[in-house]
């Protein structure tokens, strides 16, 4: 179902702490996809293949200690600001204008990175909310003294892949990595405030209709979209990780349509 190893056919550039995979750079803005907690650039393999076929330059980032990268001694202290620095470095390595596309907690990292990058567009996919989005119900914080183990298959199906049917997800589960509690707690302790003025380009927020409401409460995406003046689109039947589930082709096509409607679709 998933060809995660297709990343090996792309250009790979090591970063200070992360790792960048990219298709050919062309004219116009490039898409830079940023994963959320426990994941890596591998989760964007279907999207990168789609946009490459459409001639749209695209890239995906392994944040520090993710996607099979060694986790440094200070990994448990790395929070949103550190991950946002990875995003900024990756954008600089791509060169030229970028559209930042972040999923879940990765969306909070790209919001924070927008302070420094000033992207020409922002795509928030089932985004984690910043502290200035009010009325949001969140999970309890995690202990700070050790990495957080990734969820097992039962919780993965509930939290991440509720929009996936009839699929063996063992390879997906095996690729999940332990997570920094600082990264998670920047969300759950409401530490990250994002100034809407940082988002000067157009914005899109994509919501998953079948997202798990314990992990991603109803109304949260609407609140994020409202504070940033983003266009809000909802994917019917999609789970939290809709870049991988049964809705992935519809999700990629929705993003491509938004890019083209707003004259943001760069070309290789």
C-alpha positions as CSV (number, residue, x, y, z in Angstrom):
1,X,0.0,0.0,0.0
2,X,2.7,2.5,1.0
3,X,6.1,2.8,-0.8
4,X,8.0,4.5,2.0
5,X,11.3,3.5,0.4
6,X,10.5,5.8,-2.6
7,X,12.2,8.6,-0.6
8,X,15.5,6.9,-1.5
9,X,15.0,8.0,-5.1
10,X,14.9,11.7,-4.2
11,X,17.6,14.2,-3.5
12,X,18.7,13.9,0.2
13,X,20.5,16.7,2.0
14,X,21.7,16.3,5.6
15,X,20.9,19.3,7.9
16,X,22.5,20.3,11.2
17,X,20.1,18.0,13.0
18,X,17.5,17.0,10.5
19,X,17.4,15.6,7.0
20,X,15.8,16.9,3.8
21,X,14.3,15.0,0.9
22,X,13.3,16.8,-2.2
23,X,12.2,16.5,-5.8
24,X,13.8,18.7,-8.5
25,X,13.7,22.5,-7.8
26,X,11.8,24.4,-10.4
27,X,10.3,27.8,-10.9
28,X,7.9,29.3,-8.4
29,X,7.4,28.2,-4.8
30,X,8.3,24.7,-3.5
31,X,6.2,22.8,-1.0
32,X,8.0,21.8,2.2
33,X,6.1,19.1,4.2
34,X,6.7,18.8,7.9
35,X,5.6,15.8,9.9
36,X,4.1,15.6,13.3
37,X,5.0,13.7,16.5
38,X,6.4,10.2,16.3
39,X,6.7,10.4,12.5
40,X,9.3,11.3,9.9
41,X,9.6,12.4,6.3
42,X,8.6,8.9,5.3
43,X,5.0,9.7,6.0
44,X,5.0,12.1,3.0
45,X,6.1,9.5,0.5
46,X,2.7,9.3,-1.3
47,X,2.4,13.1,-1.4
48,X,5.9,13.6,-2.8
49,X,5.2,11.0,-5.5
50,X,1.9,12.8,-6.3
51,X,3.4,16.3,-6.6
52,X,6.4,15.1,-8.5
53,X,4.1,13.5,-11.0
54,X,2.2,16.9,-11.2
55,X,5.5,18.7,-11.8
56,X,5.2,20.7,-8.6
57,X,8.5,21.0,-6.6
58,X,8.1,19.4,-3.2
59,X,10.2,18.4,-0.2
60,X,9.8,16.7,3.1
61,X,11.8,17.0,6.3
62,X,13.0,14.7,9.0
63,X,13.0,16.8,12.2
64,X,15.7,16.3,14.7
65,X,15.8,12.7,16.0
66,X,12.9,11.6,13.8
67,X,12.5,9.3,10.7
68,X,15.3,7.0,11.7
69,X,17.8,9.7,12.6
70,X,19.8,9.1,15.8
71,X,18.2,10.9,18.8
72,X,20.8,13.2,20.4
73,X,21.5,13.3,24.1
74,X,19.4,16.4,24.5
75,X,16.4,15.0,22.5
76,X,14.0,15.2,25.4
77,X,14.6,18.9,25.7
78,X,13.9,19.7,22.0
79,X,10.7,21.6,21.6
80,X,8.7,23.5,19.0
81,X,11.4,26.3,18.7
82,X,14.1,23.7,17.9
83,X,11.9,21.9,15.3
84,X,11.0,25.3,13.8
85,X,14.8,25.9,13.5
86,X,15.0,22.7,11.5
87,X,12.1,24.0,9.2
88,X,13.9,27.3,8.7
89,X,17.2,25.5,7.8
90,X,15.4,23.2,5.4
91,X,13.7,26.1,3.7
92,X,17.0,27.9,3.3
93,X,18.5,24.8,1.8
94,X,15.7,24.6,-0.8
95,X,16.4,28.2,-1.8
96,X,13.7,30.5,-3.2
97,X,10.1,30.9,-2.1
98,X,8.5,28.1,-0.1
99,X,5.1,27.1,1.0
100,X,5.2,25.5,4.4
101,X,2.9,22.5,4.9
102,X,2.7,21.0,8.4
103,X,0.7,18.2,9.8
104,X,-0.5,18.0,13.4
105,X,2.3,19.1,15.8
106,X,4.4,19.8,12.7
107,X,1.8,22.4,11.8
108,X,2.6,24.2,15.1
109,X,6.3,24.0,14.1
110,X,5.7,25.6,10.7
111,X,3.5,28.3,12.3
112,X,6.5,29.2,14.6
113,X,8.9,29.0,11.7
114,X,6.8,31.5,9.8
115,X,8.1,34.2,12.1
116,X,11.6,33.8,10.5
117,X,10.8,32.5,7.0
118,X,7.8,34.5,5.9
119,X,6.5,31.8,3.5
120,X,4.4,32.7,0.5
121,X,1.8,30.2,1.6
122,X,0.9,28.1,4.7
123,X,-0.9,24.8,4.7
124,X,-2.1,23.5,8.1
125,X,-3.1,19.8,8.0
126,X,-5.1,18.7,11.0
127,X,-3.1,21.3,12.9
128,X,-2.1,21.4,16.6
129,X,-3.3,24.8,17.9
130,X,-1.1,27.5,19.3
131,X,-1.8,28.9,22.8
132,X,-3.7,31.9,21.4
133,X,-6.4,29.7,20.0
134,X,-8.8,29.6,22.9
135,X,-11.4,27.0,24.1
136,X,-9.3,24.0,23.0
137,X,-9.4,20.8,25.1
138,X,-6.0,19.1,25.3
139,X,-4.5,15.9,26.7
140,X,-2.5,16.0,30.0
141,X,1.2,16.9,29.8
142,X,3.9,14.2,29.6
143,X,6.7,13.7,32.2
144,X,9.8,15.6,31.1
145,X,12.5,13.1,32.1
146,X,12.2,10.5,29.3
147,X,11.2,10.2,25.7
148,X,7.6,9.3,25.0
149,X,7.1,5.8,23.5
150,X,5.1,5.7,20.2
151,X,1.6,4.3,20.4
152,X,0.9,0.6,19.6
153,X,-1.2,-0.7,16.8
154,X,-4.6,-0.3,18.5
155,X,-4.0,3.3,19.4
156,X,-2.4,4.0,16.0
157,X,-5.6,2.8,14.3
158,X,-7.7,5.0,16.6
159,X,-5.6,8.1,16.7
160,X,-3.9,8.3,13.4
161,X,-5.3,5.9,10.8
162,X,-9.1,5.8,11.5
163,X,-9.6,6.5,7.8
164,X,-7.7,3.4,6.7
165,X,-9.6,0.2,6.0
166,X,-8.4,-3.4,5.3
167,X,-4.7,-2.6,5.5
168,X,-1.8,-4.2,7.3
169,X,-0.2,-1.3,9.2
170,X,2.7,-3.1,10.7
171,X,5.3,-1.3,8.5
172,X,3.8,2.1,9.6
173,X,3.8,1.2,13.3
174,X,7.5,0.0,13.0
175,X,8.6,3.3,11.6
176,X,7.2,5.4,14.5
177,X,9.8,6.7,16.8
178,X,9.9,7.9,20.4
179,X,9.0,11.5,20.9
180,X,10.5,14.4,22.8
181,X,8.2,15.3,25.8
182,X,9.3,19.0,25.3
183,X,7.9,18.9,21.8
184,X,4.6,17.4,22.9
185,X,4.3,19.6,26.1
186,X,4.8,22.8,24.1
187,X,1.3,22.0,22.9
188,X,-0.2,20.4,26.0
189,X,1.2,23.1,28.4
190,X,0.1,25.8,25.9
191,X,3.6,27.3,25.6
192,X,3.6,28.4,21.9
193,X,1.8,31.6,20.9
194,X,1.8,32.5,17.1
195,X,1.2,36.0,16.0
196,X,-1.2,35.9,13.0
197,X,0.9,38.8,11.5
198,X,3.6,36.3,10.8
199,X,1.4,34.6,8.3
200,X,1.5,37.2,5.5
201,X,0.8,34.8,2.6
202,X,-2.4,32.8,1.8
203,X,-3.3,30.0,4.2
204,X,-5.2,26.7,3.9
205,X,-6.4,24.5,6.8
206,X,-7.5,20.9,6.0
207,X,-9.6,19.1,8.6
208,X,-10.2,15.4,8.8
209,X,-13.9,14.6,9.3
210,X,-13.1,11.2,10.9
211,X,-10.3,12.5,13.2
212,X,-10.3,11.0,16.7
213,X,-12.0,13.6,18.9
214,X,-10.0,12.6,22.0
215,X,-6.7,13.5,20.2
216,X,-8.1,16.2,18.0
217,X,-11.3,17.7,19.4
218,X,-14.2,18.9,17.2
219,X,-14.0,22.6,16.3
220,X,-10.2,22.9,16.8
221,X,-9.4,23.2,13.1
222,X,-12.1,25.8,12.6
223,X,-10.6,27.8,15.5
224,X,-7.1,27.6,14.0
225,X,-8.4,28.6,10.5
226,X,-10.3,31.5,11.9
227,X,-7.3,33.1,13.7
228,X,-5.1,32.9,10.6
229,X,-7.8,33.8,8.1
230,X,-7.2,30.4,6.4
231,X,-9.5,28.8,3.9
232,X,-11.0,25.7,5.6
233,X,-11.5,22.5,3.8
234,X,-12.9,19.3,5.4
235,X,-12.0,15.8,4.1
236,X,-15.0,13.4,4.5
237,X,-14.1,10.0,5.9
238,X,-10.5,11.0,6.5
239,X,-8.5,10.2,9.7
240,X,-5.8,12.2,11.3
241,X,-3.0,11.0,9.1
242,X,-4.9,11.5,5.8
243,X,-1.7,11.8,3.8
244,X,-1.5,8.0,4.2
245,X,-5.1,6.8,4.7
246,X,-7.8,6.0,2.1
247,X,-8.3,9.7,1.5
248,X,-4.7,10.5,0.6
249,X,-5.3,11.0,-3.1
250,X,-8.3,13.3,-2.4
251,X,-6.2,15.2,0.1
252,X,-3.3,15.7,-2.3
253,X,-5.7,16.8,-5.1
254,X,-7.4,19.3,-2.7
255,X,-4.0,20.9,-1.9
256,X,-3.1,21.0,-5.6
257,X,-6.4,22.7,-6.4
258,X,-5.8,25.3,-3.7
259,X,-2.3,26.0,-5.1
260,X,-3.5,26.4,-8.6
261,X,-6.5,28.6,-7.7
262,X,-4.2,30.9,-5.8
263,X,-1.4,30.8,-8.5
264,X,1.0,29.1,-6.0
265,X,1.7,25.9,-7.9
266,X,5.4,26.1,-8.8
267,X,6.7,24.1,-11.8
268,X,9.6,21.8,-12.3
